Amino acid sequence: MCFGSFEPFTSGDVKSLNNLGSGIFTQEQLDEIKASDPNLYEQLQSGKYHIITKQTDSGFIDQKVIYKN
């Protein structure tokens, strides 16, 4: 049986790196507004890898790794 419900993301962070595996990165904390912002990807800096982690109040974690040209 599958249950479906929508729970908004309430927190998270974005780590931005020049190269995957690099020890040097910038990190931005996401509040409820930024974590749920549909334009978040458009606001990321080009030419970098971004590890985006978002969390709901119940503990569900969604993590994506993207490269933005």
C-alpha positions, 0 to 999 in steps of 0.5 A, a space after each residue: 500500500 502506498 500513502 501519498 502526502 505533501 509535506 513542505 521542506 522546512 530546512 536544508 543547505 546548499 554546498 557549492 564546490 568547484 570540483 566534486 571531492 574538493 575540500 573547499 566549498 561554500 555552504 548556505 543554510 536554507 530556511 523554510 522559505 528558501 527550502 521551498 523556493 521553486 526558483 532555488 536552482 536558477 539562483 545557484 552560481 554557474 560553473 559549480 557543483 551543488 549538493 542540495 539537501 532539504 528536510 521536512 519536519 518529520 525527518 524526510 531528507 531529499 538530497 540532489 547533486 547537480 552541475 550548473 552550466 
